Amino acid sequence: MENFIASVSDFFANFGDNFMTVIQSQYFYLATLIPAILLSMWAQFRVRNTFNKYGEVVNSRRITGAQAARAVLDANGLQHVDIVPTRGFLTDHYDPRTDTIALSEGVYNGISVAAIGVATHEVGHAIQFNTNYVPVKVRNALVPVVSLTSKASPYLILIGLVLYASSNVSFGWYLALAGVIFFALSTLFHLVTLPLELNASNRAKKQLGEVLAIDNQELKGVRKVLSAAALTYLSALIVSLLNLLRLIGMLGRKR
């Protein structure tokens, strides 16, 4: 038993040392930067391409995104939530401060499968907030913190590394460490956001079937649109995580 425990301890010790060696390598950034950029570009292309494809498919009930959102909101007792149009392409969002769903013009007035899918996804967020869905509370608590730390992080890292490089003062290294910790909060925010988006999409698909009774073929199109949108959140999480590992490795080399 003692030999087993010792073996496990050695494994994790060696794994930790090897992991730090990898991320501290100067090639780690180059090896992860290009894939991260390509993943982000592919996710953006996929969501635009999928939305445009199903934006040409008219839903069988010929209702607009705004009408679909209103029907689902009312069916869930959320008559107080307003729906307003907003400019831009896929700028749709739910604002819990004003209890308002803002739909981009193509979604607000659109009668496509893509339009009702995106619109009811935002309704999913409204339902989350108005039913006190716990993960929403966690994310909302992070919003004001991350809005500050994400802005301060690059300055702390830059100033800290400059101080440490110029005078070898430990304060500079710890200042940079504080910046990396601040950046880690942004990564945590992405980590919390992803399951919230997936949950909102699941709510949307359920409501489209139960409230609007769309057929399976249309629901398949909605799934593809919302799955493509989820890729953007997944890619944002992966890119943020890779950048965090790069910063940790860079800080480790300076120590």
C-alpha positions as CSV (number, residue, x, y, z in Angstrom):
1,M,0.0,0.0,0.0
2,E,2.8,2.4,0.9
3,N,4.5,1.6,-2.4
4,F,1.3,2.4,-4.3
5,I,0.9,5.7,-2.5
6,A,4.5,6.5,-3.2
7,S,4.0,5.7,-6.9
8,V,1.0,7.9,-7.1
9,S,2.8,10.8,-5.4
10,D,5.8,10.4,-7.8
11,F,3.4,10.4,-10.8
12,F,1.8,13.6,-9.9
13,A,5.1,15.2,-8.9
14,N,6.6,14.3,-12.2
15,F,3.5,15.3,-14.1
16,G,3.5,18.7,-12.4
17,D,7.2,19.2,-13.3
18,N,6.8,18.1,-16.9
19,F,3.6,20.2,-17.3
20,M,5.5,23.3,-16.1
21,T,8.4,22.5,-18.4
22,V,6.1,22.3,-21.4
23,I,4.2,25.6,-20.7
24,Q,7.4,27.4,-19.9
25,S,8.9,26.5,-23.2
26,Q,9.1,29.4,-25.6
27,Y,7.7,27.1,-28.3
28,F,4.5,26.6,-26.3
29,Y,3.1,30.0,-27.3
30,L,3.8,29.4,-31.0
31,A,2.4,25.9,-30.9
32,T,-0.9,27.0,-29.4
33,L,-1.3,30.5,-30.9
34,I,-2.0,29.5,-34.5
35,P,-4.5,26.7,-33.6
36,A,-6.3,29.1,-31.2
37,I,-6.6,31.8,-33.9
38,L,-7.8,29.2,-36.4
39,L,-10.4,27.8,-33.9
40,S,-11.7,31.2,-33.2
41,M,-12.0,32.1,-36.9
42,W,-13.6,28.8,-37.7
43,A,-16.2,29.2,-35.0
44,Q,-17.1,32.7,-36.3
45,F,-17.3,31.4,-39.8
46,R,-19.4,28.4,-38.7
47,V,-22.0,30.5,-36.9
48,R,-22.4,33.0,-39.7
49,N,-22.6,30.3,-42.4
50,T,-25.1,28.3,-40.4
51,F,-27.3,31.3,-39.5
52,N,-27.2,32.5,-43.2
53,K,-28.2,29.0,-44.4
54,Y,-31.1,28.6,-42.0
55,G,-31.9,32.2,-42.4
56,E,-33.2,31.3,-45.8
57,V,-35.5,28.6,-44.5
58,V,-39.0,30.0,-43.6
59,N,-40.6,28.5,-40.5
60,S,-43.9,26.7,-41.1
61,R,-45.9,29.1,-38.9
62,R,-44.4,32.2,-40.6
63,I,-43.9,34.0,-37.3
64,T,-41.1,36.4,-36.7
65,G,-38.4,36.0,-34.1
66,A,-40.1,38.7,-32.0
67,Q,-43.4,36.9,-32.2
68,A,-41.8,33.6,-31.2
69,A,-40.0,35.2,-28.3
70,R,-43.3,36.9,-27.1
71,A,-45.2,33.6,-27.3
72,V,-42.6,31.7,-25.3
73,L,-42.2,34.5,-22.7
74,D,-46.0,34.7,-22.2
75,A,-46.3,30.9,-21.9
76,N,-43.7,31.1,-19.0
77,G,-45.5,33.9,-17.2
78,L,-42.9,36.6,-18.3
79,Q,-45.3,39.1,-19.8
80,H,-43.3,41.9,-18.1
81,V,-40.2,41.2,-20.2
82,D,-39.9,43.6,-23.1
83,I,-38.6,42.8,-26.6
84,V,-36.9,45.5,-28.6
85,P,-35.0,45.6,-32.0
86,T,-31.3,46.5,-32.0
87,R,-28.9,47.1,-34.8
88,G,-26.2,44.8,-36.0
89,F,-25.7,41.2,-37.0
90,L,-26.4,38.6,-34.2
91,T,-26.2,41.3,-31.6
92,D,-29.1,39.6,-29.8
93,H,-28.9,39.6,-26.0
94,Y,-30.9,39.7,-22.8
95,D,-30.4,42.5,-20.4
96,P,-31.4,41.5,-16.8
97,R,-31.0,45.0,-15.5
98,T,-34.0,46.2,-17.6
99,D,-35.6,42.8,-18.2
100,T,-35.4,43.4,-21.9
101,I,-34.6,41.1,-24.8
102,A,-32.9,43.0,-27.7
103,L,-33.1,41.2,-31.0
104,S,-31.0,42.1,-34.1
105,E,-33.0,43.3,-37.0
106,G,-32.7,40.1,-38.9
107,V,-34.0,38.1,-36.0
108,Y,-36.6,40.6,-34.8
109,N,-38.4,40.8,-38.1
110,G,-37.1,37.5,-39.6
111,I,-39.5,34.6,-40.2
112,S,-36.8,32.0,-40.7
113,V,-35.9,28.9,-38.6
114,A,-32.7,30.7,-37.6
115,A,-34.6,33.7,-36.4
116,I,-36.9,31.9,-34.1
117,G,-34.0,29.8,-32.8
118,V,-31.9,32.7,-31.8
119,A,-34.9,34.7,-30.4
120,T,-36.0,31.8,-28.1
121,H,-32.4,31.3,-27.0
122,E,-32.5,34.8,-25.6
123,V,-35.8,33.9,-24.0
124,G,-33.9,31.0,-22.4
125,H,-31.7,33.5,-20.6
126,A,-34.7,35.5,-19.5
127,I,-36.2,32.3,-18.0
128,Q,-32.9,31.5,-16.3
129,F,-32.8,34.9,-14.6
130,N,-36.5,35.1,-13.6
131,T,-36.4,31.6,-12.1
132,N,-33.3,32.4,-10.0
133,Y,-31.2,29.8,-11.8
134,V,-28.1,29.6,-9.6
135,P,-25.4,29.6,-12.3
136,V,-26.8,32.9,-13.6
137,K,-26.3,34.4,-10.1
138,V,-22.6,33.2,-10.1
139,R,-22.1,34.7,-13.6
140,N,-23.7,38.0,-12.7
141,A,-21.6,38.2,-9.5
142,L,-18.5,37.8,-11.7
143,V,-19.5,40.5,-14.2
144,P,-18.5,43.6,-12.3
145,V,-15.3,42.0,-11.0
146,V,-14.2,40.7,-14.4
147,S,-15.0,44.1,-16.0
148,L,-12.4,45.6,-13.8
149,T,-9.8,42.8,-13.6
150,S,-9.8,42.2,-17.4
151,K,-8.8,45.9,-17.9
152,A,-6.2,45.9,-15.2
153,S,-4.6,42.6,-16.0
154,P,-2.4,43.5,-19.0
155,Y,-1.1,46.7,-17.3
156,L,-0.2,44.8,-14.1
157,I,1.6,42.1,-16.1
158,L,3.5,44.6,-18.3
159,I,4.5,46.9,-15.5
160,G,5.4,44.0,-13.2
161,L,7.7,42.3,-15.8
162,V,9.4,45.6,-16.7
163,L,10.1,46.3,-13.1
164,Y,11.4,42.8,-12.5
165,A,13.5,42.8,-15.7
166,S,15.0,46.2,-15.0
167,S,15.8,46.0,-11.3
168,N,15.1,42.3,-10.4
169,V,12.8,43.5,-7.7
170,S,10.5,40.8,-6.4
171,F,7.7,43.3,-6.2
172,G,7.6,43.4,-9.9
173,W,7.2,39.6,-10.2
174,Y,4.4,39.6,-7.7
175,L,2.7,42.5,-9.5
176,A,2.8,40.4,-12.7
177,L,1.5,37.5,-10.7
178,A,-1.5,39.6,-9.6
179,G,-2.1,40.4,-13.3
180,V,-2.1,36.7,-14.2
181,I,-4.6,36.0,-11.4
182,F,-6.8,38.8,-12.7
183,F,-6.6,37.2,-16.2
184,A,-7.5,33.8,-14.6
185,L,-10.8,35.4,-13.5
186,S,-11.6,36.1,-17.1
187,T,-11.0,32.5,-18.0
188,L,-13.3,31.5,-15.1
189,F,-15.9,33.8,-16.5
190,H,-15.7,32.0,-19.9
191,L,-15.9,28.7,-18.0
192,V,-19.1,29.7,-16.2
193,T,-20.7,31.3,-19.4
194,L,-20.4,28.2,-21.6
195,P,-22.8,25.9,-19.6
196,L,-25.2,28.9,-19.2
197,E,-25.4,29.3,-23.0
198,L,-25.9,25.5,-23.5
199,N,-28.7,25.6,-20.9
200,A,-30.4,28.5,-22.6
201,S,-30.2,26.7,-26.0
202,N,-31.7,23.5,-24.4
203,R,-34.5,25.6,-23.0
204,A,-35.1,27.2,-26.4
205,K,-35.4,23.9,-28.2
206,K,-37.8,22.6,-25.5
207,Q,-40.0,25.7,-25.7
208,L,-40.1,25.6,-29.5
209,G,-41.4,22.1,-29.4
210,E,-43.9,22.6,-26.5
211,V,-45.1,26.1,-27.1
212,L,-44.8,26.7,-30.8
213,A,-45.0,23.0,-31.8
214,I,-42.5,23.3,-34.7
215,D,-41.8,20.1,-36.6
216,N,-38.7,17.9,-36.2
217,Q,-37.1,19.2,-39.5
218,E,-37.3,22.8,-38.3
219,L,-36.1,21.8,-34.8
220,K,-33.1,20.1,-36.5
221,G,-32.2,23.4,-38.1
222,V,-32.6,25.3,-34.8
223,R,-30.2,22.8,-33.2
224,K,-27.6,23.4,-35.9
225,V,-27.8,27.2,-35.5
226,L,-27.6,27.1,-31.7
227,S,-24.8,24.5,-31.8
228,A,-22.8,26.7,-34.1
229,A,-23.3,29.6,-31.8
230,A,-22.2,27.5,-28.8
231,L,-18.9,26.9,-30.7
232,T,-18.0,30.6,-30.3
233,Y,-18.2,30.3,-26.5
234,L,-16.2,27.1,-26.5
235,S,-13.5,28.6,-28.7
236,A,-13.4,31.7,-26.4
237,L,-12.9,29.5,-23.4
238,I,-10.1,27.5,-25.1
239,V,-8.3,30.6,-26.3
240,S,-8.5,32.2,-22.8
241,L,-7.2,29.0,-21.2
242,L,-4.3,28.7,-23.6
243,N,-3.4,32.4,-23.0
244,L,-3.6,31.7,-19.3
245,L,-1.2,28.8,-19.6
246,R,1.1,30.9,-21.7
247,L,1.2,33.7,-19.0
248,I,1.8,31.2,-16.3
249,G,4.7,29.7,-18.3
250,M,6.1,33.1,-19.0
251,L,6.0,34.0,-15.4
252,G,7.6,30.7,-14.4
253,R,10.6,31.4,-16.7
254,K,11.1,34.8,-15.1
255,R,11.2,33.3,-11.5
